[in-house]
Structure formats: structure tokens, C-alpha cells
Amino acid sequence: MHHSRTSRYICAAVLISLTCLTGSAREKEAPIPKAPLFCGAAVFADLSGPVMKAVGARFDQLEVGARLNFRDHYFPICELGIGESNREGRENNNQFHTRAPYYRVGMDYNINRKHNGNRLMVGLRYGFTGFKYDFSDPEFADPVWASGTTGLSMKNMKAKTGWLEASIGCETKLWSFIRLGWNFRFKMRLHQSANASGEPYYTPGFGKNGSSTFGGTVNLIFDVGKTIKKTKAEIVNEVISEK
């Protein structure tokens, strides 16, 4: 009789423990609710361009953009800007000048599953520009007659360039609808048509001309439209994950 009661107590304790463990596991494995299909839109401006211009960099750009937000993960994006370069050679007096608009279209993807205001973004963009550029060299020597410096001046030469950009970056919420984001980009030139006399030193939106280059932006972002509010389930999941 004593053994029978003891067995019943042990079985009851085991059942209670299993029930508690099962409930805890279910609570921890609760799926994170999806964000709404359309979470709003945003406009932004690049802060690095004005800084480059202020410090007298060889080229600079002024850039703004806009994007949509789907599920807080998918961000179709469009960027527009004006790139400028006024370069003078270090060892001679040759000069290069261009100033022209450019654009990029693409998509960013937020790989952070939590809707906590922070985003880790990876993205892909296609950029394009058509522009004119000037080149002059007052010390240019005639290679045929070798009669001293005759000077060289070529103006309004035309070029078109398209390129691909792969980016990685992050952004965080500063206050209310204001965010700050920065990213690093690898740019690969896809096609270019330029004047037969020579390729441009700088391509607006791309950077120093070449088959590939690197770049980046620091964006001040303003969210407009809908915002994502944390649900009760999301708050519970965050509390559980922190324990």
C-alpha cells in the first residue's frame, strides 16, 4: 500500500513537471508575428556629400532618395543625386571637370527579424548616368612636331555609364520618425561609352573611374506614413529572449 501511494505521488510529480516544461517550450517557441504588408515609406539625404565638398575633396555628390517598406524586411529604393569633380593634376596643370545627375534603383533587405528599431541591411542597386566632361592640359607637347607646348583643350565630351552596387549597412532609430543609417558599397562597372580621346577621370554617382571601386553613404532618414507598433506577443518574446 505504501509503495502504491509513493508511485502515485511520483507519477503526479512527473506529469506536473512535463506539463510545465511543455508550456515553457511552447512559450519560448512562439513565432514572431509578421509586420503589416505595407509599413510606410521614407525619404532620406546623404550627409557625407556636403562634408566631402566642405573639405575640398577631388569629387563630391549631393544625394537624396526615397523608399517603401514592406513587412519591415523589403525596401524598394530609388536614389537621385548630382556628382561633381574639379580635379587639377599634382605634377602638371591638367584639369578635369564634370557635373551631372545620376540615379540608382534597387532593393534593400533587413535581415534583423526583431522589430526593435534597428535594422541590418543588405542590398543591390543598378546605377546609371549620362554626362559631359572637360579636359585641358596647357603644358601638352605636340607628339608629331615636338615644337614645344601647344596646349590641349577638349570640352563637352560625352559619356554614359551603368554599374551595379552591392551594399551592407545598418540603421537605428534616433527619435520618433528620425533615423540614422550608414552603409558600405562595392561598385562594379557594367558598361561605359566614352569619347575616343579618353575616358573620364570621374563618373557621377560611381566615383573614380575604373572597372570597380568602393563607396558609402551616411543617411539621415525620415519615416513617413505607417509605423510599426510592437504587439503584446512581441514584447513577451523579447523578454523571454533576454532571460
C-alpha positions in Angstrom: 0.0 0.0 0.0 2.8 2.3 0.9 4.6 1.6 -2.4 1.4 2.2 -4.3 0.9 5.7 -2.8 4.5 6.6 -3.4 4.2 5.6 -7.0 1.1 7.7 -7.5 2.9 10.7 -6.0 5.9 10.2 -8.2 3.7 9.9 -11.3 1.8 13.0 -10.4 5.1 15.0 -9.9 6.4 13.8 -13.2 3.2 14.8 -15.1 3.2 18.2 -13.5 6.9 18.7 -14.4 6.3 17.6 -18.0 3.3 20.0 -18.3 5.3 22.9 -17.0 8.2 22.1 -19.4 5.9 21.7 -22.4 4.2 25.0 -21.6 7.6 26.8 -21.2 8.9 25.3 -24.5 5.7 26.4 -26.4 6.1 29.9 -24.9 9.7 30.1 -26.0 9.0 28.8 -29.5 6.1 31.2 -30.1 6.5 32.5 -33.6 7.3 36.2 -34.1 4.3 37.9 -35.6 4.7 39.3 -39.1 4.7 43.1 -39.6 2.0 44.6 -41.8 2.3 44.2 -45.5 2.9 47.9 -46.0 4.8 49.6 -43.2 5.1 53.0 -44.7 7.7 55.0 -46.7 10.8 57.1 -46.0 12.8 59.9 -47.5 16.5 60.5 -46.8 19.6 62.6 -47.6 23.2 61.6 -47.7 25.3 63.6 -45.2 28.7 62.6 -46.5 28.5 64.5 -49.8 28.4 68.0 -48.2 31.3 67.0 -45.9 33.4 66.0 -48.9 32.6 69.3 -50.6 33.4 71.3 -47.5 36.9 69.7 -47.1 37.7 70.2 -50.8 37.7 66.6 -51.9 38.5 65.9 -55.6 34.9 64.8 -56.2 31.7 65.1 -54.2 28.0 64.5 -54.5 24.6 65.7 -53.3 22.2 62.8 -52.9 18.6 62.2 -51.8 16.3 59.2 -52.0 13.1 57.5 -51.2 12.0 54.0 -50.3 9.0 51.9 -49.4 8.7 49.4 -46.6 7.1 46.0 -46.9 6.9 43.7 -43.9 9.8 45.7 -42.4 12.1 43.5 -44.5 11.8 44.5 -48.1 12.7 48.1 -49.1 12.4 49.0 -52.8 14.6 52.1 -53.2 15.4 55.0 -55.6 18.3 57.4 -55.2 18.9 60.6 -57.1 22.0 62.9 -57.0 24.4 65.3 -58.6 28.0 64.4 -58.8 30.8 66.9 -59.4 34.6 66.8 -59.9 37.1 69.6 -60.4 40.5 68.0 -60.5 43.9 69.5 -61.1 46.9 67.3 -61.7 49.5 67.2 -59.0 52.6 67.0 -61.2 51.2 69.2 -64.1 48.4 71.7 -64.7 46.0 69.4 -66.5 42.4 69.8 -65.3 39.2 67.7 -65.4 35.7 68.9 -64.8 32.3 67.4 -64.8 28.9 68.0 -63.1 25.9 65.8 -63.9 22.9 63.9 -62.4 22.7 60.2 -61.7 20.2 57.7 -60.3 20.1 54.3 -58.8 17.2 51.9 -58.3 17.3 48.7 -56.3 16.2 46.8 -53.2 17.4 46.6 -49.5 16.6 43.6 -47.3 16.5 43.8 -43.5 17.9 40.6 -42.0 17.0 41.6 -38.4 13.9 39.6 -37.5 13.0 41.8 -34.5 11.1 45.0 -35.0 13.1 46.9 -32.4 14.0 50.0 -34.4 17.4 48.6 -35.5 18.0 47.2 -39.0 20.9 45.3 -40.6 20.6 45.8 -44.3 22.0 44.1 -47.4 21.1 45.5 -50.8 21.6 45.6 -54.6 21.3 48.6 -56.9 21.7 49.5 -60.5 23.1 53.0 -61.2 23.3 55.0 -64.4 24.5 58.4 -65.6 24.9 60.2 -68.8 27.3 63.2 -68.6 29.7 65.6 -70.3 33.2 66.3 -69.2 36.0 68.7 -70.0 39.8 68.1 -70.0 42.6 70.5 -70.6 46.4 70.4 -70.4 48.2 73.7 -71.0 51.6 72.0 -71.0 50.7 69.4 -73.6 53.5 68.9 -76.2 52.7 68.1 -79.8 53.9 64.5 -80.2 54.4 64.9 -84.0 56.1 68.2 -84.4 57.7 68.4 -80.9 57.6 72.1 -81.2 57.2 72.9 -77.5 54.0 73.1 -75.5 51.0 73.7 -77.7 48.3 73.1 -75.1 45.3 70.8 -75.3 41.7 71.5 -74.6 38.7 69.2 -75.1 35.3 70.3 -74.0 31.8 68.7 -73.8 33.0 65.2 -74.4 30.1 62.7 -73.7 29.9 59.5 -71.8 27.3 57.1 -70.4 28.0 54.6 -67.6 26.0 51.9 -65.9 27.1 50.0 -62.8 26.0 47.5 -60.1 26.3 48.1 -56.4 26.2 45.5 -53.6 25.8 47.1 -50.1 25.8 46.2 -46.4 24.9 48.6 -43.7 22.8 49.3 -40.6 20.5 52.0 -39.3 19.0 52.9 -35.9 16.1 55.0 -34.6 17.2 58.3 -33.2 13.8 59.8 -32.2 10.2 59.3 -33.3 10.3 59.2 -37.1 14.0 60.2 -37.5 16.7 57.5 -38.2 20.4 57.4 -39.0 21.9 54.9 -41.3 25.3 54.2 -42.9 26.4 51.6 -45.5 29.4 50.4 -47.3 29.2 49.6 -51.0 31.2 47.7 -53.7 30.6 49.1 -57.2 31.2 47.2 -60.4 31.0 48.9 -63.8 28.8 47.1 -66.2 29.1 49.2 -69.3 30.5 52.6 -70.5 30.6 54.6 -73.7 33.1 57.5 -73.7 34.8 59.8 -76.1 37.6 58.2 -78.2 40.0 60.8 -76.9 40.0 59.4 -73.4 37.8 58.1 -70.6 36.7 60.5 -67.8 38.6 60.6 -64.5 35.4 60.6 -62.5 31.9 59.2 -63.1 29.0 60.9 -61.2 27.4 58.5 -58.7 30.1 55.9 -59.3 33.3 57.5 -58.2 36.8 57.4 -59.6 36.5 55.8 -63.0 37.6 52.2 -63.3 36.3 48.6 -63.5 35.3 48.7 -59.8 35.5 50.9 -56.7 34.2 51.3 -53.2 32.0 53.8 -51.6 29.4 54.5 -48.9 26.8 56.9 -47.6 25.7 58.3 -44.2 21.9 58.9 -44.4 19.6 61.0 -42.3 16.2 59.2 -42.7 12.7 60.5 -42.1 10.0 57.8 -41.9 6.6 58.9 -43.2 3.3 57.0 -43.3 2.7 54.0 -41.1 4.9 52.9 -38.2 5.3 49.5 -36.7 3.9 49.1 -33.2 5.1 46.2 -31.0 2.4 43.7 -30.2 2.0 42.1 -26.8 3.4 38.8 -28.2 6.5 40.6 -29.5 7.1 42.2 -26.1 6.8 38.8 -24.4 9.2 37.2 -26.9 11.8 39.9 -26.3 11.5 39.4 -22.5 11.9 35.7 -22.9 14.9 36.0 -25.2 16.6 38.3 -22.7 16.4 35.8 -19.9 
